[in-house]
Amino acid sequence: MSRNSELYQRALHTIPWATQTNAKRHDPAMGEAMPHFIEKAKGCRMTDVDGKSYIDYRSALGPIVLGYNHPIVDAAVLEQLDKGVLFSMASPIEIEVAEAMCSVVPGLEQVRFMKTGNEVNSAVIRLARAKTGRSKIAICGYHGFDDWFGCGTGKTPTSFPRENNGVPHELDDLVIRLTYADVDYAKEVFAKHGHELAAVLTVPYNWDAIVGHEFIHYLREATTAHGAVLIFDQVLTGFRLAKGGAQEYFGVIPDLTTYAKAIANGYPLAAFGGKREFMQPLDHVIITTTYAGETLSLAAAKASLEVMQSEPVHEHIWRQGSKLMQAFDNYAKSIGKAWRSFGLPPAAQFHFSDDEHENVHLRNHFFKKLFEQGIFPARPFLVNYAHDDAAIEETIRAFYHAMDTVANLEPSLSA
């Protein structure tokens, strides 16, 4: 038995799922090719508990934007560690990071810190309701496990099963679930409920869908017209899509925005902020948590933002992601397959069939062969600043081998 398997069996006795995070649960379709546990990581490479190395494209589910153990970030954390981790009053570094964020993100005037994406998304819903005096909200995308994100009505189902999920059904009437990029349905919702909506909380870019430029611009117009608050959930897109996030990429300024993941290159930090008038309810709305001002993560965020400002981080991510997408598309064409990449280069995805069952089957074969070659694939492929040319070239060679394997499957599964 491998150490991975041994630890997995051991973990199941004391840890539900054998992990802390749903997206880190082992995929049975990958079998032993996918490791259960990672021992260490550096740059863009990870090593599992059996000593096998992988070029990682999961980037710890998004937080790693500069690369694991980035020397500038880690040095800043060690320097702050010598001063202290948490104090009985605020630390000056809170001001420094808030100022740094506001100087980078268009329309960001004030910021508050917390620890998780789930917390900040819950916080902005509370703020919007306090600002507008309304109760109903519309949501689009995955925003965490809070009750407000596990209920509702609409065309799009909840991210996890609704029945028996512990969320009272009495809340369903207060939440409308929008479908990303579906402008027509959004128009129906605003026509019927626009005067009732406190806020629309949306992911500005859905990794699994087309880029919804028209959708985002419509939501800006509709929320303004109906007096609702527009909130961008940038837990995934913030500081990854661009330095200024979705505001910069789409040219749309929301009223409030949430951040986590890439903000501190792997250290636990989240933030919510926006226009001053929409943060003003915090004068009487109490949203607070002891560890929000924990200094090591703030030091990591400050250093990460400085690197993003002084080095071509996002240009590199876009360029390297484009290489992966182009290589996949060109090789698919060369072997006579209609397979294609899709999405934006910082978060590339790969499509094999319009039949979803077949698409999943073929993608699983592709991913499993990549795992075997020391590539840690993901949906999407989250490229980070540490993915140098050598790593990209090695990945592309692995792509070709994996694509050949998929192409040689039974015709009914590879057509």
C-alpha positions as CSV (number, residue, x, y, z in Angstrom):
1,M,0.0,0.0,0.0
2,S,1.3,3.4,-0.9
3,R,1.7,6.0,1.8
4,N,-1.0,8.1,0.1
5,S,-3.4,5.2,0.4
6,E,-2.3,4.4,4.0
7,L,-2.8,8.0,5.1
8,Y,-6.2,8.2,3.3
9,Q,-7.5,5.2,5.2
10,R,-6.2,6.6,8.4
11,A,-7.7,10.0,7.8
12,L,-11.2,8.6,7.2
13,H,-11.4,7.5,10.8
14,T,-11.1,11.0,12.2
15,I,-11.8,13.4,9.3
16,P,-15.0,13.4,7.2
17,W,-14.1,13.3,3.5
18,A,-10.4,12.7,4.7
19,T,-9.8,16.4,4.0
20,Q,-11.1,19.9,5.0
21,T,-12.2,21.2,1.6
22,N,-14.8,19.7,-0.7
23,A,-12.8,20.5,-3.9
24,K,-9.8,18.6,-2.4
25,R,-11.7,15.4,-2.1
26,H,-10.0,12.6,-4.0
27,D,-11.6,11.9,-7.4
28,P,-12.3,8.2,-7.7
29,A,-12.2,8.4,-11.5
30,M,-8.5,9.2,-11.2
31,G,-7.6,6.1,-9.1
32,E,-4.1,5.9,-7.7
33,A,-2.8,8.3,-10.4
34,M,-4.1,11.3,-8.3
35,P,-2.4,11.7,-5.0
36,H,-4.4,12.0,-1.8
37,F,-1.8,14.1,0.1
38,I,0.9,16.6,-0.7
39,E,4.0,16.8,1.4
40,K,5.6,20.1,0.1
41,A,5.6,22.6,-2.7
42,K,7.9,25.1,-4.3
43,G,7.3,27.4,-7.3
44,C,4.9,25.6,-9.6
45,R,5.7,22.1,-8.4
46,M,4.4,19.9,-5.6
47,T,5.6,16.6,-4.1
48,D,3.2,14.0,-2.7
49,V,3.8,11.9,0.3
50,D,5.2,9.1,-1.9
51,G,7.8,11.4,-3.3
52,K,6.3,11.9,-6.7
53,S,6.6,15.5,-8.2
54,Y,3.9,17.3,-10.1
55,I,3.7,20.5,-12.1
56,D,0.6,22.0,-10.4
57,Y,-2.2,23.7,-12.2
58,R,-4.7,23.7,-9.3
59,S,-2.7,26.4,-7.5
60,A,-4.2,25.3,-4.1
61,L,-7.7,26.1,-5.6
62,G,-6.6,29.5,-6.6
63,P,-4.7,31.2,-3.8
64,I,-1.2,30.6,-5.3
65,V,-0.8,33.3,-7.9
66,L,3.0,34.0,-7.5
67,G,4.1,30.4,-6.9
68,Y,4.5,28.3,-3.8
69,N,6.9,29.6,-1.1
70,H,7.6,32.8,-3.0
71,P,10.8,34.2,-1.5
72,I,9.6,37.9,-1.2
73,V,6.3,36.9,0.4
74,D,7.8,34.4,2.8
75,A,10.5,36.9,3.8
76,A,7.8,39.5,4.6
77,V,5.9,37.0,6.7
78,L,9.1,36.0,8.7
79,E,9.9,39.7,9.3
80,Q,6.3,40.2,10.7
81,L,6.5,37.0,12.7
82,D,9.3,38.6,14.7
83,K,7.0,41.5,15.6
84,G,4.0,39.4,16.4
85,V,1.0,37.7,14.9
86,L,-2.0,39.2,16.7
87,F,-2.3,42.1,19.1
88,S,-4.9,43.6,21.5
89,M,-5.4,46.5,19.2
90,A,-5.1,47.1,15.4
91,S,-1.8,46.9,13.6
92,P,-0.5,49.6,11.2
93,I,-0.2,46.9,8.5
94,E,-4.0,46.8,8.2
95,I,-3.8,50.4,6.9
96,E,-0.9,49.6,4.6
97,V,-2.7,46.7,2.9
98,A,-6.0,48.6,2.6
99,E,-4.3,51.5,1.0
100,A,-2.4,49.2,-1.4
101,M,-5.6,47.5,-2.5
102,C,-7.5,50.8,-3.0
103,S,-4.6,52.1,-5.1
104,V,-4.8,49.1,-7.4
105,V,-8.5,48.3,-7.8
106,P,-10.7,50.8,-9.7
107,G,-13.6,52.0,-7.6
108,L,-12.3,50.5,-4.3
109,E,-12.4,53.2,-1.7
110,Q,-12.7,51.3,1.6
111,V,-11.7,47.8,2.7
112,R,-12.3,45.5,5.6
113,F,-10.5,42.2,6.2
114,M,-11.7,38.8,7.2
115,K,-10.3,35.2,6.7
116,T,-12.5,33.4,4.2
117,G,-14.4,33.9,1.0
118,N,-17.6,32.6,2.7
119,E,-17.3,35.2,5.4
120,V,-16.9,38.2,3.1
121,N,-19.7,37.1,0.8
122,S,-22.0,36.8,3.8
123,A,-20.8,40.2,5.0
124,V,-21.7,42.1,1.8
125,I,-25.2,40.6,1.8
126,R,-25.7,42.0,5.3
127,L,-24.4,45.4,4.2
128,A,-26.6,45.6,1.1
129,R,-29.7,44.8,3.1
130,A,-28.8,47.4,5.6
131,K,-28.1,49.9,2.8
132,T,-31.3,49.3,0.9
133,G,-33.8,48.2,3.6
134,R,-34.7,45.3,1.4
135,S,-34.5,41.6,2.0
136,K,-34.6,39.8,-1.3
137,I,-31.3,39.1,-3.2
138,A,-30.2,37.6,-6.5
139,I,-27.1,35.4,-6.7
140,C,-25.1,34.0,-9.6
141,G,-22.3,31.4,-9.1
142,Y,-20.9,29.7,-6.1
143,H,-20.3,32.0,-3.1
144,G,-19.7,29.6,-0.2
145,F,-21.7,27.4,2.2
146,D,-23.7,30.2,4.0
147,D,-27.4,29.6,4.2
148,W,-28.1,32.4,1.6
149,F,-26.1,30.5,-1.0
150,G,-27.6,27.1,-0.3
151,C,-31.3,28.0,-1.1
152,G,-33.4,30.0,-3.4
153,T,-35.5,29.7,-6.6
154,G,-34.5,30.2,-10.2
155,K,-33.3,28.4,-13.4
156,T,-30.0,27.5,-11.9
157,P,-29.8,24.9,-9.2
158,T,-27.8,25.4,-6.0
159,S,-24.2,24.4,-6.1
160,F,-24.9,21.5,-3.8
161,P,-28.1,19.4,-3.3
162,R,-30.9,21.6,-1.9
163,E,-32.8,18.8,-0.1
164,N,-31.9,18.0,3.5
165,N,-28.9,20.4,3.3
166,G,-29.7,22.1,6.7
167,V,-31.0,25.3,5.2
168,P,-34.6,26.3,6.1
169,H,-37.0,26.3,3.2
170,E,-38.4,29.5,4.5
171,L,-35.4,31.3,3.1
172,D,-36.0,30.2,-0.5
173,D,-38.4,33.1,-1.3
174,L,-35.7,35.6,-0.4
175,V,-33.1,34.3,-2.9
176,I,-33.3,34.2,-6.7
177,R,-30.6,32.3,-8.6
178,L,-29.5,33.8,-11.8
179,T,-27.8,31.9,-14.7
180,Y,-24.4,33.4,-15.7
181,A,-24.5,35.3,-19.0
182,D,-28.3,34.7,-19.4
183,V,-29.3,38.4,-19.9
184,D,-32.9,37.5,-20.9
185,Y,-33.6,35.7,-17.7
186,A,-31.9,38.5,-15.7
187,K,-34.3,40.9,-17.4
188,E,-37.3,38.8,-16.4
189,V,-36.1,38.8,-12.8
190,F,-35.6,42.6,-12.7
191,A,-39.0,43.2,-14.3
192,K,-40.7,41.1,-11.7
193,H,-38.5,41.7,-8.6
194,G,-36.2,44.6,-9.3
195,H,-38.0,46.9,-6.7
196,E,-37.5,44.2,-4.1
197,L,-33.9,43.4,-4.6
198,A,-31.3,44.5,-2.0
199,A,-28.4,43.2,-4.1
200,V,-27.2,41.1,-7.0
201,L,-24.1,39.1,-5.9
202,T,-22.4,37.6,-9.0
203,V,-19.2,36.1,-10.1
204,P,-18.0,38.5,-12.8
205,Y,-16.5,35.6,-14.7
206,N,-17.6,32.0,-14.6
207,W,-14.7,29.6,-15.3
208,D,-17.2,27.1,-16.9
209,A,-19.0,29.5,-19.2
210,I,-18.5,32.1,-21.9
211,V,-17.2,35.4,-20.8
212,G,-20.3,37.4,-19.9
213,H,-19.4,41.0,-20.9
214,E,-23.0,41.8,-21.9
215,F,-24.3,40.2,-18.7
216,I,-22.0,42.1,-16.4
217,H,-22.8,45.5,-18.1
218,Y,-26.5,44.8,-17.9
219,L,-26.4,44.0,-14.2
220,R,-24.6,47.3,-13.6
221,E,-27.4,49.2,-15.5
222,A,-30.3,47.2,-13.9
223,T,-29.1,47.4,-10.3
224,T,-28.5,51.2,-10.7
225,A,-32.0,51.7,-12.2
226,H,-33.7,49.6,-9.4
227,G,-31.7,50.9,-6.4
228,A,-30.1,47.5,-5.8
229,V,-26.4,47.0,-4.8
230,L,-24.1,45.3,-7.4
231,I,-21.6,43.0,-5.8
232,F,-18.8,41.2,-7.5
233,D,-17.6,37.9,-5.9
234,Q,-13.9,38.1,-6.8
235,V,-12.8,35.3,-4.4
236,L,-11.5,33.6,-7.5
237,T,-10.9,36.4,-10.1
238,G,-9.5,39.0,-7.8
239,F,-5.7,39.6,-8.4
240,R,-5.7,36.7,-10.9
241,L,-7.7,37.9,-13.9
242,A,-5.8,41.3,-13.8
243,K,-4.2,43.5,-11.2
244,G,-7.4,45.4,-10.9
245,G,-9.5,42.3,-11.2
246,A,-12.8,42.2,-13.0
247,Q,-13.3,45.9,-12.7
248,E,-10.2,46.4,-14.9
249,Y,-11.0,43.5,-17.3
250,F,-14.7,44.2,-17.9
251,G,-14.7,48.0,-17.3
252,V,-17.5,47.7,-14.8
253,I,-17.3,49.2,-11.3
254,P,-19.5,47.3,-8.7
255,D,-20.7,48.9,-5.5
256,L,-19.1,46.2,-3.3
257,T,-16.5,43.5,-4.0
258,T,-15.2,40.5,-2.2
259,Y,-11.7,39.0,-2.3
260,A,-9.8,36.0,-1.0
261,K,-7.5,33.3,-2.5
262,A,-4.8,35.1,-4.6
263,I,-4.8,38.2,-2.4
264,A,-2.1,36.8,-0.1
265,N,-0.6,34.0,-2.2
266,G,-1.8,31.2,0.0
267,Y,-2.0,32.8,3.4
268,P,-5.5,32.9,4.9
269,L,-6.9,36.3,4.1
270,A,-10.2,37.7,2.6
271,A,-11.5,41.2,2.2
272,F,-14.6,43.1,1.2
273,G,-14.8,46.6,0.1
274,G,-16.2,49.1,-2.3
275,K,-17.5,52.6,-2.6
276,R,-17.5,54.6,0.6
277,E,-21.3,55.1,0.7
278,F,-21.8,51.3,0.5
279,M,-19.4,50.6,3.3
280,Q,-21.0,53.3,5.5
281,P,-23.6,50.9,7.1
282,L,-20.7,49.5,9.0
283,D,-21.1,52.5,11.3
284,H,-24.1,50.6,12.8
285,V,-23.9,47.1,11.3
286,I,-21.6,44.9,13.4
287,I,-19.5,42.6,11.3
288,T,-16.5,41.5,13.2
289,T,-14.1,38.6,13.8
290,T,-11.1,38.3,16.1
291,Y,-8.6,37.0,13.5
292,A,-9.4,39.6,10.8
293,G,-6.3,41.6,11.6
294,E,-3.9,38.6,11.9
295,T,-0.6,40.2,10.7
296,L,1.2,37.3,8.9
297,S,-1.5,37.1,6.2
298,L,-1.6,40.9,5.9
299,A,2.2,40.9,5.5
300,A,1.9,38.3,2.8
301,A,-0.8,40.3,1.1
302,K,1.3,43.5,1.2
303,A,4.3,41.7,-0.3
304,S,2.1,40.0,-2.9
305,L,0.6,43.2,-4.1
306,E,4.1,44.8,-4.3
307,V,5.3,42.0,-6.5
308,M,2.2,42.3,-8.7
309,Q,2.9,46.0,-9.1
310,S,6.6,45.7,-9.8
311,E,6.8,42.6,-11.9
312,P,4.8,41.4,-15.0
313,V,2.8,38.8,-13.1
314,H,-0.4,39.0,-15.0
315,E,1.2,39.4,-18.4
316,H,3.1,36.2,-17.7
317,I,0.0,34.3,-16.5
318,W,-1.9,35.3,-19.6
319,R,1.0,34.4,-21.9
320,Q,1.7,31.0,-20.4
321,G,-2.0,30.1,-20.3
322,S,-2.3,31.1,-24.0
323,K,0.5,28.7,-24.8
324,L,-1.3,25.8,-23.2
325,M,-4.6,26.6,-25.0
326,Q,-2.9,27.1,-28.4
327,A,-0.9,23.8,-28.1
328,F,-4.0,21.9,-27.2
329,D,-6.0,23.4,-30.1
330,N,-3.3,22.9,-32.7
331,Y,-2.5,19.3,-31.7
332,A,-6.2,18.4,-31.6
333,K,-6.5,19.8,-35.2
334,S,-3.4,17.9,-36.3
335,I,-4.9,14.5,-35.2
336,G,-8.3,15.2,-36.7
337,K,-10.2,16.0,-33.5
338,A,-12.7,18.7,-32.9
339,W,-11.5,19.1,-29.3
340,R,-10.9,22.7,-28.2
341,S,-9.8,24.9,-25.3
342,F,-12.1,27.5,-23.9
343,G,-12.2,30.2,-21.3
344,L,-9.6,32.9,-20.6
345,P,-5.8,32.0,-20.5
346,P,-5.4,32.5,-16.7
347,A,-8.0,29.7,-16.2
348,A,-7.9,27.5,-19.3
349,Q,-10.3,24.6,-19.8
350,F,-10.5,21.8,-22.4
351,H,-13.5,20.5,-24.2
352,F,-13.8,17.1,-25.9
353,S,-17.5,16.5,-26.8
354,D,-20.8,18.4,-26.8
355,D,-22.3,15.3,-25.2
356,E,-21.6,16.0,-21.5
357,H,-21.4,12.4,-20.4
358,E,-18.8,11.7,-23.2
359,N,-17.0,15.0,-22.5
360,V,-16.5,14.0,-18.8
361,H,-15.4,10.5,-19.8
362,L,-12.8,11.7,-22.2
363,R,-11.6,14.5,-20.0
364,N,-11.1,12.0,-17.1
365,H,-8.9,9.9,-19.4
366,F,-6.9,13.0,-20.4
367,F,-6.5,14.1,-16.7
368,K,-5.5,10.6,-15.5
369,K,-2.8,10.4,-18.2
370,L,-1.5,13.8,-17.1
371,F,-1.4,12.7,-13.5
372,E,0.7,9.7,-14.5
373,Q,3.1,12.0,-16.3
374,G,3.6,14.3,-13.3
375,I,1.1,17.0,-14.3
376,F,-1.5,18.0,-11.7
377,P,-4.5,19.1,-13.9
378,A,-7.5,21.1,-12.8
379,R,-10.8,22.6,-13.8
380,P,-9.7,25.2,-14.7
381,F,-5.9,25.1,-15.2
382,L,-4.9,28.0,-12.9
383,V,-1.5,29.2,-14.2
384,N,0.6,31.1,-11.8
385,Y,3.7,33.3,-12.0
386,A,6.0,30.4,-11.2
387,H,5.0,28.4,-14.4
388,D,8.2,29.1,-16.3
389,D,8.8,28.1,-20.0
390,A,10.4,24.8,-19.0
391,A,7.2,23.8,-17.0
392,I,4.9,24.9,-19.8
393,E,7.0,22.9,-22.4
394,E,6.9,19.8,-20.2
395,T,3.2,20.2,-19.8
396,I,2.6,20.5,-23.5
397,R,4.6,17.3,-24.2
398,A,2.4,15.6,-21.6
399,F,-0.7,17.1,-23.3
400,Y,0.4,15.5,-26.6
401,H,0.9,12.1,-25.1
402,A,-2.4,12.3,-23.1
403,M,-4.3,13.4,-26.2
404,D,-2.9,10.5,-28.2
405,T,-4.1,8.1,-25.5
406,V,-7.6,9.6,-25.6
407,A,-7.7,9.6,-29.4
408,N,-6.9,5.8,-29.4
409,L,-9.9,5.0,-27.2
410,E,-12.9,3.1,-28.7
411,P,-14.3,5.2,-31.6
412,S,-17.6,5.6,-29.8
413,L,-15.8,7.4,-27.0
414,S,-13.3,9.5,-29.0
415,A,-15.3,10.7,-32.1
